[in-house]
Structure formats: structure tokens, C-alpha cells
Amino acid sequence: MAFRALGHSNTTLIKSCRTIIFTHSSSFSSACLRRSSSPPPPPPQAPPSPKKVPFTVSVHGKTWQDPYHWMSNSDDPNLLKHLNRENVYADGFMADTLKLRSVLSSEMKARLPPTVSTPPERWGPWMYYQCIPEGKEYPVLCRRLEMEKTGWLKNFVFHYGMTRSKREEILLDWNELAEKYGYVNVGTCRVSPDHNYLAYTLDISGGERYTLQVKDLRSGLIDPKSKVEGAVSLAWAQDASSLFYTQSDENQRPYRVLCRKLGYDHLDEFPVFTENDSSFCVDITSTKDGKFITVYVIDSVNPSNGLQKLCNRTSGVQYFLEHHSGLFYILTNAPTPESQWSGQGYYLVRCRVEDIESAKLQNIILPDNDMDICDMDIFNGYLVLFFNKKGLPRLCSLNFPLQVDSKHQSYIQDLKPWYFPLPSNTCSVSPGSNHDFLSMVYRVVLSSPVMPDLVVDYDMSKHTYSIVHQEEVNCDSVGWSSIPTFELNKSTIHEACSDKKECATNFNSQRWKDFSQIYCCQREEVISNDGVMVPLTIVYSRESWKKGQSPGLLVGYGAYGEDLDKSWCSDRLSILDRGWVLAFADVRGGGGGGPSWHKSGSGLNKQNSIFDFVSCGNYLVNKGYVQSDLLCAIGWSAGGLLVGAAVNMCPQLFRAVILKVPFLDICNTLLDPTLPLTLLDYEEFGNPQLQSNLDSILSYSPYDNIPPNSCFPSVLVTAAVNDSRVGVWEGAKWVAKVRDSTCPRCSLSVIMKTSMIGGHFGEGGHYAQCDETAYEYAFLMKALGISIE
């Protein structure tokens, strides 16, 4: 399901030994009410002043004026002219930061290795991997035939006519696509089970209207008959003769599943399923063994045999299905008939394939009280469970066949799990591709704000692990001698902890790069307004940070149950080395605390997210991590709603704010059911057509709660004209209203930068991303009056 999210990640980083100088501008009169600081100097020209058109909104007896409603018509030529004027104003505001941006961008690019490559991952006889060639912006998907002298591989090579001289194949080159179309975003890639075809979806506008294409990997040619507009998710039939895909409607809601035979045109494909309820979308995938397609349940070998339904649809109840040896394993949060489960989290059940429609489900695994099961993966010999324990990510494997008594409940601990050893400072745990159902090794990417991405293979049969790769970091000037050298040693596998209790083994037996001796990364718990403890991850340089004197940047998201990304990003060193504090607020509404954490920050409870964020900001100031007038904040997409609402609540708390493609005009957007995502977002934020939901949304909507005559922080708003998730008008309306409502001097430092190409996920690649981040950091430094010598 699509939602208002933005995945933001960069590859990599150096330490700058420049001096930080704080200078407070005196070019503004004392009429600005900020106690200890003034806004930065504005550009010579006045900010844009868009036209106002009377428009009245009336809902449930409430009436209000929205003079900028006209901006929501993206076809209005006046909107494009206004956005261009905003870009000119932003360029003028940032003109004196050109040198700073160049310095920052050069630092970030210098940290990147010349080439980037993921370690190869086996699937059948092939090793698949991605790389970014030297000097290129985008990745290349590659594979090579593994040269093991085994009987099955010899048969494979003979059968498909391949020779040992065929060392590497380029399956898809994003750079070629970008050169051809100017903008490129590959949504989904799926290699067929026989490894002969690559199906992928391609967006060339940024509007996320993807086109399906199928490439024959033997000839290297695209099948011209395979192109389908509006394709979203893909799944191959087990024999690779048929491809299933979902297609979106005019509101970009995936609403139906179709199946087509390769080599046939679109007239011969047949519909599999159509979702007529516009409040639901459709997704498909295949079970790990390839035997079933799941939308309902479809036999992958005989897809025309029809659908099998697992259970009747129930609001708030979800089912995630896998297959193993004639049994379906189902992760669900459905309440049990015996009231053994509250529905607040997930547990595991199973049933025989032939019983799928009779709902004869056996409860086999329940989580412990301090544990939330998040996901599962399945192999021929093992079941892998992802879970959170006390808010921290964990994994374990269980051996098949599971030794369970179907008449009694079992807990994970009862089944002799092997808990995967993790470094103590791990904040992010992401699975690798792990395509091979027969594999005994599970690949995971571990990361934290002070640990570059670490690829680890866990051998579930031997209970051992091996570090196979770590992201390269060019940081010769950071005093590397104090940090252990990373040594790649594929041949040495060290025994993991065999304790039946949760394994606390660290990775001292193998060596990896860790910046923890230079940068402190600590997890605190902050008391929110209602007494709930909110996790806050704080990162700073042990050398450059000064208690009570440093600037800080607070990051938040808090929606859709999504975890806040705290993985490694080398660009951040450019502010950490300048004494900044970086903090991540895991507010309610996001992930990390299980389904109940999400529920307590969504719908009628959305205000909790905002109070949590403000509490975390106050904590940073009160505890001396950040100087009181040097706190900044950043939020992406739905995180922009969080930060925008927090600024309305406490404008004096924040000195500068970055809102990236922000969801700010939530009430008006959710009142328009014709917009993409509106109906789907009722579950997350509420339906304003309902009185109680309207009152809740209006209580925090950033656009509707701008405090009049207040001294506002400096704000950078980014947007994209082709963004289909958050309309470009949301930021434009908000900026115009801020300038109308708040301190006229402060609002001069509220700027908007709009991309005229691309969409919600930006347009930058490997190096261009550095320029974008440098622009944002330079804005914050200008807003705080920081210069560099």
C-alpha cells in the first residue's frame, strides 16, 4: 500500500576541522519578538504574494475561508508561475551560501567510494548483485553464473547452452534509462523463477504512474507486447510462463489483479481479482517456495483454477501468508475465539492447504509479553521471525518441522529458537533479498548512526555468522587510528552464542568499522505529556559537541507504523563534526513499539505524536544537549505534518525547520475523495466527513493552526510538481498562509524550493543527493547564523 512516506538514504562520508562561529544578525529591529535571536538576512527582493480567491469550506456546521484553495488545481497556469517565483526567492535567500554548499557537498562526495557494490547473493545457480559504477549516479543490476563444479550446475549450464566464459550479465542499467528519459524511478523488479526474464515497473515522470516491462534475459530484448500502464506489484507463476500484476485506477489505487501469458498481447490476459471497495487496495506476492500467489490464494501452477479465500474481511485484521510442506503459515493479529489474543499484535497460526477456506487455524506461536512479532520469512528447513523486544529489533530462527502441540499454545522460547547475535549499538535490521528457498543462510543488513551498513550471513544450521561486507567509508582525516580496522574474512566463521536465552553475544570475534569511539550514540527515554516514555536516539561528536552550546537537529516521522530510519548516513558527519547534535524521536504513530504504538499515535490519537515530538525537543534543550535557541527539526512527507504541527504548538522551541514534500493541508486533502491516497488515509488519520474525526484533524492540521502574529522559525519547504502522494499545493498554500499570519520579519526566512521534474522521492542519484543535502544543511547554518572559516 502506498502512503505519504519518503525513504531517505544515502551511501556514505570525513571529518572537517573547520571552526564553528556563531553570528547573530542585527539587521532586524527589535520588533521581532524572538528573545535571543533574529531571523537571517532576507534576499533583496520581496517574497512572492500569490493572489487570493474567496472560497468557503463548510463541514458539520463549521465554516472557514481558504483563499489559497485555487492552488489545489495543478492545471492552473498561475500555480506554476507562482512556484517559479518562489524558486527565484529561495535562490536569492540562499545566494550567500554558495561557498558553504560547495564545501559541504565536496565533503560528502569525498566520503563516497569510487564504486559501490552489494555482495553477491545466490539464487539458484546465479549470483545476483547491484553496483554503482565509478562516476555514475544510479545502480546497475547484474548477475554471474556461479562456477562451482557440481552436478546440478553442469546440467543447468548444458541445458541452457551457457558456457563458463559468460562471467557477468547486466540485467538493468538505471543510468541508461536516466539518459534516455531524463528522470527514472524503477518501482519493482522481479526475476522469473527460471532466471530467463526480468519484469520491472518504470516511472519516467515522478508521478508514480508505472509502466510494466518484461525483458528476455537471453536475448536482452524488451518484449514490446509486455508494456502495461499503471502496473504496481508483480509475481511470477512457478513455471515462469505467466506473470501476475496489479493495476492502479485513476486515483493510483491498486485495485485489480491480472495474469498474462508471456508472448501474448494484452487482449489474451485474464482478470484474476477486482477490489471494488475504494477504501482498500490490492497487493500480490508469491510464497517463498513459489507454489502460491497471495492476493486471496492462487495456485501458481494452475492459476486459472480460481481463488481461495482465507478468512472474511474484518476491519483492522491482517493476514500474511507463507507455505511450507503442505501447510500455510499465517502471521495475523486476528482476535482468537477463546479471547486468548487481544488483537494488539501479531502471532503465528497454520493450517493445511486443503483447509484454507474452512478457517481451521491452529495457534502455534504467541509472543512473550515484552515482545512484538513484526514479520516472518520461510525456508525449506527454517522459519525466521522478526520481532521487537523492548523497542529494539531482534531476529531468531526455528527449525522445521516445528515441534508444537496443536492443542496448546506455544511461545517462541518453547521452540528452542536461535537468536541471531547483533552488535550492541544496532538500530536498523533489514533483510537481504534471501530469494533461495533451499538456503540455510539468512542475509541481514545491520546499521546504526555510528556503524556503516554491515552485511551479515547467519548460518541457521550451524548457528554461526559471518560478516561478508561493510559499506566502504573514505575518512582518512577522522583519526581512523583509534578505530579497529575492518578485515573481510569469508573463510572464518565464529561460533555464536548457544545460550537458550536471548543471545547477548557481540561481534568482538570479528572486526568491523565502528565510529562509536568518535561519535556517541545513546538511547534515552523521554516522558511525554501523558507520562508515556518515548524513545529518543541521540548522536553527537565526542570531540566537537559542547554541552549547552551546540546546535541540534531533531528528526521525526510518526505515521503508518513505519520505523524511523536510523541507519548509517555518511552525509551526517558534515554536521556532527561541526558540533551538531542529531536526534531521532520515535514518536507514537510510527513503528518500533508494535501495533499498539502505532494505534496510539494515529486517528483520534494523532495529537500524541505531536506532544511526543515537542517533549523530545524540550528534553534536548533542558538536558543541555542543544542550546536553547539552536534547535532545528526536519520531517519528510507525513513527518512534515508532525513537524509542522509541532512548530504551530511551540514556535519558540525551534530556530529552523525543514519540511520535505510535507503533508500540511490534511483537512482539505482528506475532504477531497478524488485525490490519490485520500480514501486509504482515512484509516491512518480519520475521515473528516465524521464529526469526531473532523474535530480531531482540525485540532492539529498544520495549515489550519498557524499561530497568528507569532515569531516563526526559518523554514525550508521542498516540493515537486509531479508528486502524486503529496500535492505541490500543500507546501505552497502553507508558505503563503505563514507569510500572511506570522511575524512579517520572521516569515521573510520562510522559503519554498520546488522541483519541476521528478516526484515524491526526489530526483537525485548517488552524487546529486549530496548536493541536495548540502543545500539543506547550508539553510540550517544560515538560519542559525553559523559561518565557517
MARVEXMAR-723539 format. One record per residue (C-alpha): x, y, z; residue in one letter. Coordinates in steps of 0.2 Angstrom, whole numbers, plus 5000, padded with zeros to 4 digits. Layout:
N
XYZA;...
END
This chain:
789
500050005000M;500650174995A;500650305009F;501450485012R;503150415016A;504850465009L;506350335011G;507850445013H;509550365012S;511250405007N;512850305005T;514250375014T;515750505022L;517650645033I;517950755047K;518150935044S;519151035056C;518451195052R;518051325066T;516251355070I;515751535073I;514051595079F;513551765072T;511851845076H;511251965063S;510752135069S;509952195053S;508252175060F;507452295073S;506852245090S;505052225084A;505452045081C;504951965097L;506251815097R;507151835114R;508951795109S;509051785091S;508451865075S;508051795058P;509451785045P;509551925032P;508251915018P;508651924999P;508452104991P;506852054983Q;505152044992A;504451864994P;503051814982P;501251874986S;500051754977P;498351804973K;496851774985K;495251704978V;493751694990P;493251514994F;492251455009T;492351275016V;490851215026S;490851045035V;489750995050H;489151165053G;490951235053K;491451365041T;493051445036W;493951535022Q;495351465011D;495951604999P;497351494993Y;496151344988H;496451394970W;498251324971M;497551144973S;497151154954N;498851094947S;498251134930D;498151324934D;499551414925P;499551544939N;500151404951L;501651364940L;502151544939K;501951564957H;503051414961L;504451484949N;504351654959R;504551554975E;506151474967N;506851634962V;506551704980Y;507351544988A;508851564976D;509051744982G;508951695000F;510251554998M;511351654987A;512651695001D;512851515005T;513551454988L;515351434995K;514651345010L;513651225000R;515151194989S;516151155004V;514851035011L;514450944995S;516350914992S;516550845009E;515050725006M;515650664989K;517450644995A;516750515008R;515950414994L;517050264987P;517350274968P;516250124966T;514850044976V;514349864976S;513249754986T;513949574990P;513349444978P;511849344984E;511549174977R;509849124970W;509948954961G;511448944950P;511649134949W;512449264960M;511449424959Y;512149594965Y;512049784962Q;513349914959C;513550094955I;515050114943P;516350254945E;515650424941G;513850364939K;512350414948E;511250264948Y;511450074951P;511649934939V;510849764942L;512049624937C;512249434939R;513549304936R;513449114935L;514249034950E;515748924944M;515548784957E;515948614949K;514348524955T;513248404945G;511748514946W;512648664939L;513448564925K;511748504920N;511048684921F;512448754910V;512248614897F;510348634897H;510348824894Y;511848824882G;512948934894M;514748924894T;516048964908R;516649114899S;515049204902K;515549294918R;514449444921E;512749504914E;512049674915I;510149654918L;509649834920L;510649994920D;509750134928W;510950254921N;510450214903E;508650244907L;509050414915A;510050464900E;508550414889K;507150484899Y;507950624910G;507150554925Y;506950374931V;506250284945N;506150094945V;504750034956G;504849844957T;506049714949C;505649534948R;506749394940V;505749244934S;506049084943P;506949004928D;508049164928H;507649194909N;506549354912Y;506649514921L;504949604924A;505049784931Y;504049944933T;504650114927L;504150284931D;504950424920I;503950574926S;504050564945G;502150544946G;502250364951E;501250304936R;502250154932Y;502450054916T;502749864916L;504149804905Q;504749624903V;506549594897K;507149424890D;508749404898L;509349284885R;509149404870S;509249564880G;507749624872L;506149714879I;504549624874D;503549764866P;501949674870K;502349674888S;502049854892K;500649894903V;500250064911E;499850084929G;500649924935A;501149914953V;501649744961S;502249594952L;502349404955A;502849264943W;502049094942A;503148954947Q;503448894929D;503849074923A;502549054909S;501349184917S;501649354926L;500349424939F;500249604941Y;499149734950T;498549884941Q;498050054948S;496550164944D;496450344940E;496750384959N;498350274959Q;497450144970R;498049964965P;496349894963Y;496449734952R;497549584948V;497849524931L;498849374924C;499549364906R;500549234897K;502249284890L;502249314872G;500349354871Y;499649534869D;498649614882H;496949554874L;497349374880D;497749414898E;496349374910F;495749464926P;496049374942V;495349484955F;494549664957T;494349754973E;492849864971N;492949944988D;493850104985S;494450115003S;495549965000F;497049924989C;497749764982V;499449694983D;500149524977I;501649424981T;502249244979S;502649124993T;504449094996K;504348914988D;503448994973G;501948874974K;500649004978F;500249184973I;499449284988T;498049414985V;496749284991Y;497649124987V;498049064969I;498948904964D;500448964955S;500548814944V;498648814939N;498249004941P;496548984931S;495948864945N;495249014954G;495449104971L;495349034988Q;494949145002K;495749135019L;494549225030C;493149355029N;493749535029R;493749625046T;494249805050S;496049815057G;496449625055V;497849575044Q;498549415037Y;500249375030F;500449205022L;501849085018E;501848905013H;502948755018H;502648575015S;500848575013G;500548695027L;500148885026F;500948985040Y;500049145043I;500549295053L;499049385060T;498349495073N;496549425072A;495749405089P;495549225094T;493849145098P;494449105115E;495049285118S;496749215120Q;497449365110W;497049555111S;497249595093G;498549725098Q;500049625090G;500449485078Y;500549295082Y;500849145071L;499549015065V;499548875052R;498348765043C;498348635029R;498248695011V;496648595009E;495848685024D;496248865019I;494448905016E;493748825032S;494748935043A;495448785053K;496848885060L;498048815074Q;498848935086N;500648885086I;501749035092I;501249185103L;502549315108P;503049345125D;502349495135N;503849605131D;503949555113M;503049605097D;503249495081I;503449605066C;503749495051D;504249315046M;505249235032D;505249055027I;506548925020F;506448745017N;507248705034G;506948865044Y;505748995050L;506449165053V;505549285064L;505749475066F;505249555082F;505449705093N;505949675111K;505849825122K;505849935107G;507449855099L;507549755084P;507849565086R;507849405075L;507849225078C;507649065068S;506648905072L;507048735064N;505748645053F;504748535057P;504148645072L;503848535087Q;502248605093V;500648535100D;499248605090S;498048585106K;499148705116H;499848875114Q;501748895112S;502949035114Y;504449075104I;505549025119Q;504748845119D;505348805102L;507248815105K;507548975094P;509249035089W;509349215092Y;510449305079F;511849395088P;511849585085L;513049725088P;512549815104S;512349985095N;511249915081T;509750025077C;509249965060S;509049775054V;508449755036S;508349585027P;509349545012G;508449484996S;508549305003N;507749234987H;508349054988D;507148944997F;508348804999L;509648915008S;510248885025M;510949055027V;510049215031Y;510749385025R;510449535035V;511049715034V;511449795051L;511649985053S;511650125066S;512050305066P;513850265070V;514050105061M;514150095042P;513049965034D;513649785039L;513049635028V;513049485039V;512649305034D;511849195048Y;512049005045D;510448935053M;511148755053S;512748795062K;512248935072H;513649045066T;513849205057Y;515049285045S;515249475041I;515349475022V;515449655018H;515349835025Q;515049995017E;516650075012E;516950245020V;518350365015N;518850455031C;520650475031D;520550635041S;519550575056V;520850505066G;520550325060W;521950255070S;520850245086S;519550135077I;519849955074P;520249905056T;518949805047F;519549645040E;518549545027L;518749365031N;517549255022K;518349095027S;518249125046T;516549095054I;516549105073H;515349015084E;513849115090A;513049115107C;512248945111S;511349015126D;509448965126K;509049145132K;509249295121E;510949295115C;511949445121A;513549405111T;514349555102N;515449545087F;517149555096N;517649395087S;517549485070Q;518149655066R;517149795058W;517149985057K;516350075071D;516350255074F;515750245092S;517450305099Q;517250465089I;515350485090Y;514250445104C;512550365100C;511450345115Q;509650295118R;508650395130E;506850385136E;505850555136V;504250575147I;502950645136S;501450755141N;500450605147D;501850515156G;502250395141V;504050355138M;504650405121V;506250335114P;507550465108L;509150415100T;510550555102I;512150565092V;513550685093Y;515450705091S;516350665107R;517650805102E;516550935094S;515050935105W;514951065119K;513551045132K;512351185132G;513151275117Q;512851155102S;511551165088P;510451015086G;509350935073L;507850835078L;507150705066V;505350635066G;504050545056Y;502750455067G;501450385055A;500850225047Y;501850115059G;503450145050E;505050135059D;506050295059L;507650275048D;509150275060K;510350185048S;512050245043W;512250405033C;513950475030S;513250645025D;512850675043R;514650695048L;514650865040S;513650925054I;514150815068L;515950865065D;515451045067R;514751015084G;512950975080W;511850855089V;510750735079L;509250665087A;507950535081F;506250545090A;505250385089D;503550465092V;501950375093R;501150335077G;502750265070G;503550085072G;504750015085G;503449995099G;502249865090G;500549895083P;499949975099S;501250115097W;500650155080H;498750155085K;499150265100S;499850405088G;498550385074S;496750435070G;495950515085L;497650495095N;498750595082K;499050735094Q;500050615104N;501350615091S;501550795091I;501650805110F;502950675109D;504050775097F;503850935107V;504350835123S;505950765114C;506450945108G;506251015126N;507250865133Y;508750905121L;508651085127V;508351055146N;509750925147K;511051035139G;511250935123Y;510651085112V;510751265116Q;509051335119S;508951445103D;509851325092L;508651185090L;508151135072C;506951005066A;506650905050I;505150795043G;504850705027W;503050685020S;501950635034A;503350685045G;503150855039G;501450855046L;502250805063L;503550945062V;502351075055G;501051045069A;502451045082A;503051215076V;501251285077N;501151215095M;502851285101C;503651405088P;504851475100Q;505651305103L;506351285085F;507551405077R;507451325059A;506451195051V;506551085035I;504951015028L;505250895014K;503750865002V;502650895018P;500850845021F;500251005028L;498451045022D;497750875029I;495950935032C;495651005014N;496550855006T;495550725016L;493950815011L;494350784993D;494050594989P;494650614971T;496450644976L;497650494977P;497850414994L;496350515002T;495250365005L;496650255010L;497250385023D;495550385032Y;496250235042E;497850325047E;497150505051F;495250495051G;493850545039N;493450725041P;491650685035Q;491350615053L;491150755066Q;492350675079S;493750655066N;493550825059L;493750905076D;495250795079S;496050845062I;495651025064L;496551025081S;498250995074Y;498151025055S;499751125051P;498851235038Y;497351275049D;498351315066N;499651435061I;499851545077P;499351725071P;500751865074N;501951735081S;503851745078C;504051595067F;505651495064P;506551495047S;505851365036V;506351275020L;504951185012V;505351074997T;504051004984A;503950934967A;502650974954V;502450784949N;502250724967D;500650614967S;500750574986R;500850754992V;500150894981G;501351034977V;500051154983W;500151095001E;501851175004G;501351324993A;499751365002K;500651345019W;502051455015V;500851595008A;499751575024K;501351585036V;501851745027R;500051815030D;499851765048S;501551775057T;502851905061C;503251995045P;505151995048R;505251815053C;504251755038S;505451835026L;506551675030S;505251555025V;505651495008I;505051354996M;506051264984K;505051164970T;505751034958S;505051054941M;505450874937I;505350714947G;504150674961G;503950624979H;505650534980F;506650674973G;507750664958E;509550654964G;510650504962G;512250444971H;513150614969Y;511650734966A;511050684983Q;512550764991C;512050924983D;510350914990E;510850885007T;512251015007A;510851145002Y;509851095017E;511251095029Y;511851265022A;510051335025F;510051275043L;511851355046M;511251515038K;509651515049A;510751495065L;511951625060G;513451495058I;514851535047S;516451435043I;518251495042E;
END
